[in-house]
């Protein structure tokens, strides 16, 4: 039984090793920045159980907090929740994920590019042409962003699918604290970026207007995003003028990220022809109310099961100090607001019967039937950490064409 809990300061060195296996802007390979993000995340988890102070709600009317806190060099006061997943036998951290309650907002747009087709026709010649174009766009709606998902390569393909669990737990939290998150959820999928932090799309486009490397431009975004609208052109960019190898990486993800994209698409996320202006990676989004993992999450009272349970679910508990723990297990849910749990779940969550828990029935996304429940281990909290193995370089896939007359990730 894998355990997910909020990330803690002692996880920083392991998360740093994981971050070095890929190039990831929202989990940079900098232990100091990771430590700052973990500290902020812990404060945000504690705020979930704090009693209201009577002050004005920073999220009232759906508006995000104004920037107020330094996070990894970038001033951003939005709630951030970081999770770590622990391997059963040793208790080592083997993966992580994040959800940011609001990405940008009024006066602090999240910059992206809309991609669409533009038609030209000559009546005299009797034929025309169609070009794919992109245009810079600033989103001030402040959507919720899921990201920062990294799993130790040694656990990819594991029969218990820990990567799926560490991904889905973010939607479980959103369902429990719906008022803290936006009505739209977005996911920035990394485009074709090498492990050295080089982007062919950036070299072909962005670097022509901002004469720095992709990695340097990404670091600038950690401090101030205003330079994006100040230096990148606001006019239409004809992507069909780019070399074919650049056109073919627009809106696609490397093979290492493809499973994460397919997982999000399986729960309702869609690519609506919006790309990142730095690496050309696709932005996916979904209405929060249409995501079953959010919609179907309920609070329930834990009770002991009298026998084996039959329904796959994510079950979580957050104590009075804001310590969050979750497992993917088997339950029996009742209509009276009670969820019956097997003994090892009480041990893993450190709860007693009568505790209020969160429960998301997984349905078709549930655990495999041969999950080995007869031999469940609770992670040992002081065990030696597992070092992350190195990952492979990103590769590109063929780019899907945008729809006719249609418009073609949020980290910025």
KEKE-3310 file (N, C-alpha, C; in steps of 0.2 Angstrom, whole numbers, plus 5000, padded with zeros to 4 digits):
npx = (5004:5005:5008:5002:5007:5008:5021:5037:5050:5061:5060:5066:5080:5078:5068:5075:5084:5075:5071:5081:5081:5073:5069:5061:5050:5042:5047:5061:5079:5084:5089:5086:5076:5066:5065:5059:5047:5041:5040:5031:5020:5017:5012:5000:4993:4991:4982:4970:4964:4963:4953:4942:4948:4941:4945:4944:4940:4953:4950:4937:4923:4929:4942:4959:4972:4982:4998:5010:5020:5037:5041:5052:5060:5051:5038:5023:5008:4998:4989:4998:5000:5010:5014:5020:5025:5026:5036:5030:5038:5050:5047:5053:5053:5047:5041:5032:5020:5010:4998:4992:4982:4978:4982:4990:4980:4969:4977:4989:4993:4992:5003:5001:4999:4988:4983:4978:4970:4972:4964:4967:4962:4962:4952:4955:4964:4958:4961:4967:4976:4980:4985:4994:4993:4999:4996:5000:4993:4985:4979:4969:4960:4964:4965:4965:4980:4987:5002:5020:5022:5032:5039:5050:5060:5061:5049:5040:5027:5024:5014:5005:5003:5008:5011:4999:4991:4998:4995:4981:4978:4978:4966:4957:4960:4956:4942:4938:4940:4933:4930:4942:4948:4949:4936:4940:4952:4969:4983:4999:5008:5025:5034:5045:5059:5076:5086:5096:5090:5087:5077:5070:5060:5060:5072:5069:5059:5056:5068:5072:5067:5069:5084:5091:5095:5084:5083:5088:5078:5067:5071:5070:5056:5053:5055:5049:5036:5033:5041:5038:5026:5031:5042:5039:5031:5015:5007:5001:5009:5016:5016:5018:5029:5040:5053:5050:5053:5051:5038:5032:5034:5026:5013:5014:5020:5035:5040:5041:5032:5020:5012:5007:5000:4990:4984:4978:4969:4961:4952:4945:4952:4956:4965:4965:4971:4980:4996:5012:5022:5035:5041:5032:5024:5009:4994:4982:4965:4951:4934:4931:4920:4917:4925:4926:4933:4934:4921:4915:4921:4919:4915:4916:4912:4923:4923:4925:4927:4918:4923:4932:4933:4926:4926:4936:4945:4951:4957:4957:4965:4965:4973:4972:4983:4985:4991:4992:4987:4985:4978:4977:4965:4953:4936:4920:4907:4893:4876:4873:4883:4894:4910:4917:4932:4946:4958:4971:4971:4967:4978:4988:4983:4983:4972:4956:4941:4927:4933:4933:4934:4941:4934:4936:4928:4934:4930:4931:4945:4951:4961:4971:4964:4972:4979:4987:4982:4983:4995:5000:5010:5014:5021:5038:5043:5056:5064:5078:5081:5076:5087:5084:5083:5092:5083:5077:5081:5070:5059:5050:5033:5022:5014:4997:4985:4977:4959:4948:4944:4946:4952:4970:4999:4999:5011:5016)
npy = (4994:5010:5025:5042:5058:5075:5085:5086:5094:5086:5079:5086:5084:5071:5075:5084:5076:5068:5079:5081:5072:5075:5090:5102:5115:5119:5111:5114:5109:5113:5113:5123:5131:5121:5117:5130:5129:5118:5122:5133:5125:5117:5127:5130:5118:5118:5129:5124:5118:5127:5139:5151:5168:5179:5189:5197:5186:5180:5174:5177:5179:5172:5177:5177:5177:5192:5194:5190:5182:5176:5164:5152:5162:5168:5180:5176:5173:5163:5148:5133:5116:5102:5085:5070:5053:5037:5023:5006:4996:5002:5015:5025:5041:5041:5049:5063:5077:5091:5104:5120:5132:5144:5151:5164:5179:5193:5207:5200:5191:5174:5169:5163:5155:5156:5144:5143:5142:5151:5157:5160:5167:5167:5175:5177:5168:5156:5148:5144:5146:5139:5143:5140:5149:5158:5167:5178:5177:5183:5176:5180:5174:5166:5151:5134:5125:5110:5100:5097:5083:5070:5054:5041:5033:5019:5015:5016:5009:5000:4988:4992:5005:5018:5031:5035:5036:5046:5057:5057:5060:5074:5079:5073:5081:5093:5090:5089:5101:5111:5125:5131:5131:5134:5136:5131:5119:5117:5110:5111:5104:5098:5104:5099:5097:5096:5086:5095:5107:5113:5120:5118:5124:5136:5142:5144:5153:5161:5166:5174:5186:5188:5188:5176:5160:5146:5140:5151:5161:5154:5155:5169:5170:5166:5177:5188:5191:5200:5204:5195:5199:5212:5210:5199:5197:5204:5202:5191:5175:5167:5150:5141:5146:5141:5129:5112:5103:5110:5114:5101:5098:5106:5108:5095:5082:5075:5058:5053:5060:5057:5047:5053:5064:5056:5050:5062:5066:5055:5057:5068:5080:5091:5096:5111:5118:5128:5134:5133:5148:5147:5134:5128:5117:5108:5115:5108:5107:5107:5109:5110:5104:5094:5084:5069:5063:5074:5079:5067:5066:5064:5067:5057:5046:5036:5018:5001:4988:4973:4962:4958:4972:4979:4990:5000:5014:5031:5036:5048:5057:5072:5079:5089:5097:5099:5089:5079:5063:5049:5035:5022:5011:4998:4999:4999:5008:5017:5023:5031:5040:5033:5025:5010:5002:4992:4985:4988:5001:5010:5010:5015:5028:5033:5033:5032:5022:5032:5044:5058:5056:5058:5052:5045:5036:5025:5019:5014:5017:5010:5000:4986:4970:4960:4965:4962:4962:4954:4955:4968:4982:4995:5011:5014:5027:5032:5026:5023:5033:5031:5033:5043:5037:5041:5050:5048:5057:5070:5067:5070:5070:5067:5082:5086:5093:5109:5112:5117:5134:5135:5139:5136:5126:5129:5138:5150)
npz = (5000:4994:5002:5002:5007:5013:5007:5015:5025:5026:5014:5004:4999:4992:4983:4976:4969:4961:4954:4946:4936:4926:4915:4923:4926:4937:4947:4950:4949:4962:4978:4988:4983:4981:4995:5000:4993:4999:5012:5010:5005:5017:5025:5018:5019:5033:5034:5029:5039:5049:5059:5053:5053:5053:5044:5028:5015:5005:4993:4989:4979:4969:4966:4965:4978:4980:4974:4987:4993:4993:4982:4978:4972:4964:4966:4973:4980:4979:4985:4987:4985:4989:4986:4992:4988:4996:4996:4999:5006:5012:5015:5008:4999:4983:4973:4967:4967:4962:4966:4962:4968:4962:4946:4942:4938:4940:4933:4933:4922:4915:4903:4887:4871:4858:4845:4828:4812:4797:4783:4766:4750:4732:4721:4707:4704:4707:4718:4735:4751:4766:4782:4797:4812:4827:4842:4855:4871:4886:4900:4913:4922:4932:4934:4942:4944:4939:4942:4942:4943:4946:4945:4952:4940:4942:4947:4937:4928:4938:4946:4955:4951:4956:4950:4945:4956:4964:4955:4954:4968:4969:4963:4972:4984:4979:4978:4991:4997:4989:4988:4989:4977:4959:4945:4934:4928:4924:4915:4912:4900:4897:4884:4870:4877:4881:4892:4896:4896:4884:4871:4855:4850:4857:4852:4839:4839:4852:4856:4846:4849:4863:4868:4875:4883:4883:4896:4904:4901:4907:4920:4922:4923:4935:4943:4937:4926:4917:4906:4896:4889:4886:4877:4868:4852:4849:4838:4825:4823:4810:4809:4799:4793:4799:4801:4796:4806:4817:4817:4819:4832:4839:4851:4856:4866:4875:4874:4887:4894:4889:4895:4906:4900:4893:4904:4910:4900:4900:4911:4907:4903:4890:4875:4869:4858:4863:4867:4876:4876:4877:4875:4867:4871:4875:4882:4893:4898:4909:4915:4932:4938:4929:4931:4937:4947:4956:4957:4963:4976:4993:5010:5024:5038:5046:5048:5055:5044:5042:5035:5020:5009:4994:4985:4975:4981:4985:5000:5013:5027:5036:5050:5065:5065:5052:5045:5031:5025:5014:5006:4993:4992:4997:5000:5008:5005:5012:5012:5022:5025:5030:5029:5027:5032:5030:5043:5040:5034:5044:5052:5042:5040:5052:5061:5071:5073:5068:5065:5054:5036:5020:5004:4989:4977:4965:4954:4937:4937:4947:4959:4953:4953:4958:4969:4980:4993:5004:5009:5015:5017:5029:5026:5032:5042:5045:5036:5024:5010:4993:4980:4965:4949:4933:4920:4903:4887:4880:4867:4852:4845:4831:4827:4831:4820:4821:4823:4809:4807:4820:4837:4841:4891:4913:4917:4917)
capx = (5000:5008:5006:5004:5006:5010:5029:5040:5057:5066:5060:5069:5085:5076:5064:5080:5087:5070:5070:5087:5080:5070:5069:5054:5050:5039:5051:5068:5084:5088:5086:5084:5069:5062:5063:5055:5040:5038:5038:5024:5015:5015:5007:4994:4989:4988:4977:4964:4960:4963:4947:4942:4951:4936:4947:4941:4943:4957:4947:4930:4921:4933:4948:4965:4976:4987:5005:5013:5025:5042:5042:5058:5062:5045:5033:5017:5004:4993:4990:5002:5000:5014:5013:5025:5022:5031:5036:5028:5043:5056:5045:5056:5049:5048:5037:5029:5015:5008:4992:4992:4975:4977:4988:4989:4974:4968:4983:4995:4990:4996:5004:5001:4998:4982:4985:4973:4971:4970:4963:4968:4959:4962:4947:4957:4968:4954:4963:4969:4980:4978:4991:4993:4996:4999:4995:5001:4986:4985:4973:4968:4955:4966:4963:4969:4985:4990:5009:5025:5022:5038:5040:5056:5059:5061:5042:5035:5025:5023:5007:5000:5002:5009:5011:4992:4989:5001:4992:4974:4977:4977:4959:4954:4960:4951:4935:4937:4941:4931:4930:4949:4951:4945:4931:4944:4959:4973:4989:5005:5012:5031:5036:5051:5065:5081:5088:5101:5086:5087:5071:5071:5054:5062:5077:5066:5054:5056:5075:5073:5064:5072:5091:5094:5093:5077:5084:5088:5071:5062:5073:5067:5049:5053:5055:5044:5033:5031:5045:5035:5022:5035:5046:5037:5026:5008:5004:5000:5015:5014:5020:5020:5036:5045:5055:5045:5055:5049:5031:5030:5034:5021:5007:5015:5024:5040:5037:5041:5027:5014:5007:5004:4995:4984:4980:4973:4964:4956:4948:4941:4956:4957:4969:4961:4975:4984:5002:5016:5025:5042:5043:5027:5020:5001:4990:4976:4961:4944:4930:4932:4914:4916:4930:4923:4937:4933:4914:4913:4924:4914:4917:4913:4914:4927:4920:4928:4924:4917:4926:4935:4930:4925:4926:4942:4944:4956:4954:4962:4963:4970:4972:4971:4989:4986:4995:4988:4989:4980:4980:4972:4963:4947:4931:4913:4903:4886:4872:4872:4889:4899:4914:4920:4939:4950:4962:4978:4970:4967:4985:4991:4981:4984:4965:4952:4934:4923:4936:4930:4939:4939:4934:4934:4927:4938:4927:4936:4952:4952:4966:4970:4961:4977:4983:4991:4980:4984:5002:5000:5015:5013:5028:5042:5044:5063:5069:5083:5078:5078:5089:5081:5088:5091:5078:5080:5080:5064:5058:5044:5029:5019:5009:4990:4983:4971:4953:4947:4941:4946:4958:4974:5002:5000:5017:5019)
capy = (5000:5016:5031:5049:5063:5082:5085:5088:5097:5080:5076:5090:5081:5066:5078:5087:5070:5067:5084:5081:5067:5078:5097:5104:5122:5119:5108:5115:5105:5118:5111:5129:5132:5115:5118:5135:5127:5113:5126:5136:5120:5115:5132:5130:5112:5120:5133:5120:5116:5133:5142:5158:5173:5185:5194:5196:5180:5182:5170:5179:5180:5168:5181:5175:5182:5196:5191:5192:5178:5174:5157:5150:5168:5172:5183:5173:5171:5158:5142:5128:5110:5097:5079:5065:5046:5033:5016:5002:4992:5006:5021:5030:5045:5039:5053:5070:5081:5098:5108:5127:5134:5149:5152:5171:5182:5200:5211:5195:5186:5169:5170:5157:5156:5152:5142:5143:5142:5157:5155:5165:5164:5172:5174:5177:5161:5151:5143:5148:5143:5139:5144:5139:5155:5158:5173:5178:5178:5183:5173:5183:5171:5162:5144:5130:5121:5103:5100:5095:5076:5066:5047:5038:5029:5012:5013:5017:5002:4996:4985:4996:5011:5024:5037:5037:5038:5053:5061:5058:5063:5081:5080:5071:5086:5098:5088:5090:5108:5114:5132:5134:5130:5138:5132:5128:5116:5117:5106:5113:5098:5101:5102:5095:5101:5091:5086:5101:5113:5117:5120:5119:5129:5143:5144:5146:5158:5166:5168:5179:5192:5188:5184:5172:5153:5144:5140:5158:5164:5151:5158:5175:5170:5165:5183:5193:5188:5206:5204:5191:5204:5218:5208:5195:5201:5202:5200:5184:5172:5161:5144:5138:5148:5138:5123:5107:5099:5114:5113:5095:5098:5111:5105:5088:5081:5070:5051:5052:5064:5055:5043:5058:5067:5051:5050:5067:5065:5050:5060:5074:5086:5092:5100:5116:5122:5133:5131:5137:5152:5146:5127:5125:5112:5109:5117:5105:5110:5104:5112:5106:5101:5089:5079:5064:5063:5080:5079:5062:5065:5065:5066:5051:5044:5029:5012:4995:4983:4966:4957:4961:4977:4977:4995:5004:5021:5035:5038:5052:5060:5078:5080:5096:5101:5100:5083:5075:5056:5046:5028:5020:5005:4995:5001:4998:5015:5016:5029:5035:5044:5029:5021:5004:5001:4987:4987:4991:5007:5014:5010:5019:5034:5034:5036:5027:5023:5038:5049:5060:5055:5060:5046:5046:5030:5026:5016:5011:5019:5007:4996:4980:4965:4956:4970:4959:4965:4950:4957:4975:4985:5002:5013:5015:5034:5033:5022:5026:5036:5028:5038:5043:5035:5046:5048:5049:5064:5071:5066:5073:5066:5071:5087:5086:5099:5112:5112:5122:5139:5135:5142:5131:5123:5136:5139:5157)
capz = (5000:4994:5006:5000:5012:5011:5007:5022:5024:5025:5008:5000:4995:4988:4978:4972:4965:4956:4949:4941:4931:4920:4916:4925:4928:4943:4952:4947:4952:4966:4984:4991:4980:4983:5002:5000:4991:5004:5018:5009:5005:5023:5028:5015:5022:5039:5033:5027:5045:5053:5059:5050:5057:5052:5039:5022:5011:4999:4987:4988:4972:4964:4964:4968:4982:4977:4976:4993:4996:4989:4981:4973:4969:4961:4971:4972:4986:4978:4988:4984:4989:4987:4989:4991:4989:5000:4994:5005:5010:5015:5017:5004:4994:4976:4968:4970:4963:4965:4963:4964:4968:4957:4942:4939:4940:4937:4933:4933:4917:4913:4896:4883:4864:4854:4838:4824:4805:4794:4776:4760:4744:4726:4716:4700:4702:4709:4723:4741:4755:4774:4786:4805:4815:4834:4844:4862:4874:4893:4904:4920:4925:4938:4935:4946:4939:4942:4939:4946:4944:4944:4948:4951:4935:4944:4949:4932:4926:4944:4945:4959:4948:4960:4947:4944:4963:4965:4951:4956:4974:4968:4962:4978:4988:4976:4979:4998:4998:4983:4988:4988:4970:4953:4942:4928:4930:4918:4916:4907:4898:4895:4877:4868:4880:4882:4899:4897:4896:4878:4867:4848:4848:4859:4848:4833:4840:4857:4856:4841:4852:4869:4866:4880:4882:4886:4903:4907:4901:4912:4927:4923:4924:4943:4946:4934:4920:4913:4900:4891:4885:4883:4872:4863:4848:4850:4831:4823:4820:4805:4811:4793:4790:4803:4798:4797:4812:4823:4816:4821:4840:4842:4854:4858:4872:4874:4876:4894:4897:4885:4899:4910:4896:4892:4910:4911:4895:4902:4916:4905:4901:4883:4872:4865:4854:4867:4869:4879:4872:4877:4873:4862:4874:4875:4888:4893:4903:4910:4920:4938:4939:4924:4933:4941:4954:4960:4959:4967:4982:4998:5017:5027:5044:5046:5052:5054:5040:5045:5030:5014:5005:4987:4981:4975:4983:4988:5007:5016:5033:5038:5057:5067:5063:5044:5042:5027:5023:5009:5003:4988:4995:4996:5005:5007:5006:5014:5010:5028:5026:5033:5024:5031:5030:5033:5048:5039:5032:5050:5054:5038:5041:5060:5064:5074:5070:5070:5061:5047:5031:5013:5001:4982:4974:4959:4948:4932:4938:4953:4959:4950:4958:4961:4972:4985:4999:5010:5011:5015:5022:5030:5025:5038:5041:5045:5032:5020:5004:4987:4975:4959:4943:4928:4915:4896:4884:4877:4860:4849:4841:4826:4830:4828:4817:4824:4819:4805:4810:4828:4840:4843:4897:4914:4921:4917)
cpx = (5004:5005:5007:5003:5009:5018:5031:5047:5062:5065:5064:5075:5083:5072:5069:5083:5082:5070:5076:5086:5076:5071:5062:5054:5047:5042:5058:5073:5088:5085:5084:5077:5064:5060:5058:5047:5037:5036:5031:5019:5012:5010:5001:4990:4987:4982:4970:4960:4960:4956:4948:4944:4946:4939:4944:4945:4946:4954:4940:4929:4926:4940:4953:4968:4980:4994:5008:5019:5030:5042:5047:5060:5056:5040:5026:5013:4999:4995:4994:5002:5004:5013:5019:5022:5028:5030:5034:5033:5048:5053:5049:5052:5051:5044:5034:5024:5013:5001:4993:4985:4974:4983:4987:4983:4974:4975:4990:4993:4995:4997:5004:5000:4992:4984:4979:4975:4968:4970:4964:4966:4960:4957:4949:4961:4964:4956:4966:4974:4978:4985:4990:4997:4995:4999:4996:4994:4988:4979:4974:4963:4957:4964:4968:4974:4987:4997:5014:5025:5028:5038:5047:5055:5058:5054:5037:5034:5024:5015:5002:4999:5002:5009:5004:4989:4992:4998:4985:4973:4976:4970:4955:4954:4956:4944:4933:4937:4939:4932:4937:4952:4946:4940:4934:4950:4963:4980:4994:5009:5019:5032:5042:5057:5070:5083:5093:5097:5086:5080:5072:5066:5057:5067:5074:5062:5056:5063:5077:5071:5067:5079:5094:5092:5086:5078:5084:5081:5066:5064:5070:5060:5048:5053:5050:5042:5032:5034:5042:5030:5026:5039:5044:5031:5019:5004:5004:5007:5013:5019:5022:5027:5041:5047:5051:5047:5052:5041:5028:5031:5029:5015:5008:5020:5029:5037:5037:5035:5020:5010:5004:4998:4989:4980:4975:4968:4959:4951:4944:4945:4956:4962:4965:4965:4978:4990:5006:5021:5033:5045:5038:5023:5013:4999:4984:4972:4954:4940:4930:4926:4913:4921:4927:4927:4936:4926:4912:4916:4919:4918:4913:4916:4917:4924:4924:4924:4924:4921:4929:4931:4930:4926:4932:4941:4951:4953:4959:4960:4968:4968:4972:4977:4990:4990:4991:4991:4983:4983:4975:4971:4956:4942:4925:4910:4896:4882:4871:4878:4894:4903:4918:4927:4942:4955:4968:4977:4970:4974:4989:4989:4981:4977:4962:4945:4931:4927:4933:4936:4936:4939:4932:4934:4930:4935:4931:4943:4954:4958:4965:4967:4966:4982:4987:4989:4981:4991:5003:5005:5013:5020:5031:5044:5051:5067:5073:5079:5081:5081:5086:5086:5087:5086:5081:5078:5073:5064:5051:5040:5026:5014:5002:4988:4977:4965:4952:4943:4941:4952:4963:4975:5001:5006:5019:5013)
cpy = (5006:5021:5038:5053:5070:5081:5088:5090:5091:5077:5080:5087:5075:5069:5081:5082:5069:5073:5084:5076:5069:5086:5099:5110:5122:5115:5108:5111:5110:5116:5117:5130:5127:5116:5124:5133:5123:5117:5130:5131:5118:5120:5132:5124:5114:5124:5130:5118:5122:5136:5149:5163:5179:5190:5192:5190:5182:5179:5172:5181:5177:5172:5178:5180:5186:5193:5194:5188:5176:5166:5155:5156:5172:5174:5180:5170:5166:5151:5137:5122:5105:5091:5074:5058:5042:5026:5011:4999:4996:5012:5027:5034:5043:5043:5059:5072:5087:5100:5115:5129:5139:5151:5159:5174:5189:5204:5207:5190:5180:5169:5163:5159:5152:5151:5141:5143:5148:5155:5161:5162:5170:5170:5173:5171:5155:5146:5148:5143:5143:5139:5143:5145:5154:5165:5173:5180:5178:5181:5176:5180:5167:5155:5140:5126:5115:5103:5097:5087:5073:5059:5044:5033:5021:5010:5014:5010:4997:4994:4989:5003:5018:5031:5040:5040:5045:5058:5063:5061:5071:5083:5078:5077:5092:5097:5090:5097:5112:5122:5135:5134:5133:5133:5129:5125:5115:5113:5109:5107:5101:5099:5099:5099:5095:5092:5092:5107:5117:5115:5122:5125:5136:5146:5147:5152:5163:5169:5174:5186:5193:5184:5181:5165:5152:5144:5147:5162:5161:5154:5165:5175:5169:5172:5188:5191:5194:5206:5200:5196:5210:5216:5203:5198:5199:5201:5193:5181:5167:5155:5140:5140:5145:5132:5117:5103:5103:5114:5107:5094:5102:5107:5098:5088:5075:5063:5050:5055:5061:5051:5048:5062:5062:5050:5055:5067:5060:5052:5066:5080:5085:5097:5105:5121:5128:5130:5136:5142:5151:5139:5124:5119:5113:5111:5112:5108:5106:5108:5107:5102:5095:5083:5075:5063:5068:5079:5073:5061:5068:5064:5061:5050:5037:5024:5006:4991:4976:4961:4961:4966:4976:4983:4999:5011:5024:5037:5042:5055:5066:5079:5088:5100:5102:5094:5079:5068:5053:5040:5027:5012:5002:4997:4998:5005:5013:5023:5033:5039:5040:5026:5016:5003:4995:4989:4991:4999:5012:5015:5015:5026:5037:5037:5030:5027:5029:5044:5051:5060:5058:5053:5048:5039:5030:5023:5012:5012:5015:5003:4989:4975:4961:4961:4968:4961:4961:4952:4964:4978:4993:5005:5015:5022:5036:5029:5026:5027:5032:5033:5037:5041:5041:5044:5050:5056:5064:5070:5069:5068:5070:5076:5086:5093:5103:5112:5118:5128:5139:5139:5137:5129:5128:5136:5146:5162)
cpz = (5000:4998:5003:5006:5009:5011:5013:5020:5023:5018:5003:4996:4990:4982:4973:4967:4960:4951:4944:4936:4925:4921:4917:4929:4935:4949:4949:4952:4957:4973:4988:4989:4982:4991:5003:4998:4996:5010:5016:5008:5012:5026:5025:5017:5029:5039:5031:5033:5051:5053:5056:5055:5057:5047:5033:5018:5005:4992:4986:4981:4967:4962:4968:4973:4978:4979:4982:4996:4991:4988:4976:4969:4965:4966:4969:4978:4985:4982:4984:4988:4986:4990:4988:4992:4991:4997:5000:5009:5014:5017:5013:5000:4987:4971:4971:4965:4966:4962:4966:4963:4963:4953:4939:4942:4938:4938:4933:4928:4916:4906:4892:4875:4861:4847:4834:4817:4802:4786:4771:4754:4738:4722:4709:4699:4703:4714:4729:4745:4762:4778:4794:4808:4823:4836:4852:4865:4882:4896:4911:4924:4932:4939:4940:4941:4943:4938:4943:4947:4941:4948:4947:4945:4937:4946:4943:4929:4932:4944:4950:4957:4952:4957:4946:4951:4965:4961:4953:4963:4974:4967:4968:4983:4986:4978:4987:5000:4992:4983:4988:4981:4965:4950:4936:4931:4924:4920:4910:4906:4895:4888:4876:4871:4882:4890:4901:4897:4890:4874:4860:4847:4851:4855:4842:4833:4845:4857:4851:4844:4859:4869:4872:4879:4885:4894:4907:4907:4906:4919:4928:4925:4932:4946:4944:4928:4915:4906:4895:4886:4882:4877:4866:4859:4849:4843:4830:4820:4816:4806:4805:4790:4794:4799:4800:4804:4818:4823:4820:4829:4843:4845:4856:4864:4871:4876:4883:4897:4894:4890:4904:4906:4895:4898:4912:4906:4897:4907:4914:4902:4893:4881:4867:4861:4857:4869:4873:4875:4872:4874:4868:4865:4875:4882:4888:4899:4904:4915:4926:4939:4934:4926:4938:4948:4958:4962:4963:4974:4988:5005:5020:5034:5044:5051:5050:5049:5043:5041:5025:5011:4998:4982:4981:4977:4985:4995:5010:5023:5034:5045:5058:5066:5056:5041:5038:5025:5019:5007:4998:4990:4993:5001:5004:5010:5007:5012:5016:5030:5030:5028:5029:5028:5034:5038:5046:5036:5038:5052:5049:5039:5048:5062:5068:5071:5073:5067:5055:5042:5025:5009:4993:4979:4967:4953:4943:4933:4945:4953:4955:4955:4961:4965:4978:4992:5005:5013:5011:5020:5023:5030:5032:5037:5041:5041:5027:5013:4998:4982:4968:4953:4938:4923:4908:4893:4881:4870:4858:4846:4836:4829:4827:4825:4820:4820:4814:4808:4818:4830:4842:4850:4902:4919:4922:4919)
residu = (UNK:UNK:UNK:UNK:UNK:UNK:UNK:UNK:UNK:UNK:UNK:UNK:UNK:UNK:UNK:UNK:UNK:UNK:UNK:UNK:UNK:UNK:UNK:UNK:UNK:UNK:UNK:UNK:UNK:UNK:UNK:UNK:UNK:UNK:UNK:UNK:UNK:UNK:UNK:UNK:UNK:UNK:UNK:UNK:UNK:UNK:UNK:UNK:UNK:UNK:UNK:UNK:UNK:UNK:UNK:UNK:UNK:UNK:UNK:UNK:UNK:UNK:UNK:UNK:UNK:UNK:UNK:UNK:UNK:UNK:UNK:UNK:UNK:UNK:UNK:UNK:UNK:UNK:UNK:UNK:UNK:UNK:UNK:UNK:UNK:UNK:UNK:UNK:UNK:UNK:UNK:UNK:UNK:UNK:UNK:UNK:UNK:UNK:UNK:UNK:UNK:UNK:UNK:UNK:UNK:UNK:UNK:UNK:UNK:UNK:UNK:UNK:UNK:UNK:UNK:UNK:UNK:UNK:UNK:UNK:UNK:UNK:UNK:UNK:UNK:UNK:UNK:UNK:UNK:UNK:UNK:UNK:UNK:UNK:UNK:UNK:UNK:UNK:UNK:UNK:UNK:UNK:UNK:UNK:UNK:UNK:UNK:UNK:UNK:UNK:UNK:UNK:UNK:UNK:UNK:UNK:UNK:UNK:UNK:UNK:UNK:UNK:UNK:UNK:UNK:UNK:UNK:UNK:UNK:UNK:UNK:UNK:UNK:UNK:UNK:UNK:UNK:UNK:UNK:UNK:UNK:UNK:UNK:UNK:UNK:UNK:UNK:UNK:UNK:UNK:UNK:UNK:UNK:UNK:UNK:UNK:UNK:UNK:UNK:UNK:UNK:UNK:UNK:UNK:UNK:UNK:UNK:UNK:UNK:UNK:UNK:UNK:UNK:UNK:UNK:UNK:UNK:UNK:UNK:UNK:UNK:UNK:UNK:UNK:UNK:UNK:UNK:UNK:UNK:UNK:UNK:UNK:UNK:UNK:UNK:UNK:UNK:UNK:UNK:UNK:UNK:UNK:UNK:UNK:UNK:UNK:UNK:UNK:UNK:UNK:UNK:UNK:UNK:UNK:UNK:UNK:UNK:UNK:UNK:UNK:UNK:UNK:UNK:UNK:UNK:UNK:UNK:UNK:UNK:UNK:UNK:UNK:UNK:UNK:UNK:UNK:UNK:UNK:UNK:UNK:UNK:UNK:UNK:UNK:UNK:UNK:UNK:UNK:UNK:UNK:UNK:UNK:UNK:UNK:UNK:UNK:UNK:UNK:UNK:UNK:UNK:UNK:UNK:UNK:UNK:UNK:UNK:UNK:UNK:UNK:UNK:UNK:UNK:UNK:UNK:UNK:UNK:UNK:UNK:UNK:UNK:UNK:UNK:UNK:UNK:UNK:UNK:UNK:UNK:UNK:UNK:UNK:UNK:UNK:UNK:UNK:UNK:UNK:UNK:UNK:UNK:UNK:UNK:UNK:UNK:UNK:UNK:UNK:UNK:UNK:UNK:UNK:UNK:UNK:UNK:UNK:UNK:UNK:UNK:UNK:UNK:UNK:UNK:UNK:UNK:UNK:UNK:UNK:UNK:UNK:UNK:UNK:UNK:UNK:UNK:UNK:UNK:UNK:UNK:UNK:UNK:UNK:UNK:UNK:UNK:UNK:UNK:UNK:UNK:UNK:UNK:UNK:UNK:UNK:UNK:UNK:UNK:UNK:UNK:UNK:UNK:UNK:UNK:UNK:UNK:UNK:UNK:UNK:UNK:UNK:UNK:UNK)
# end
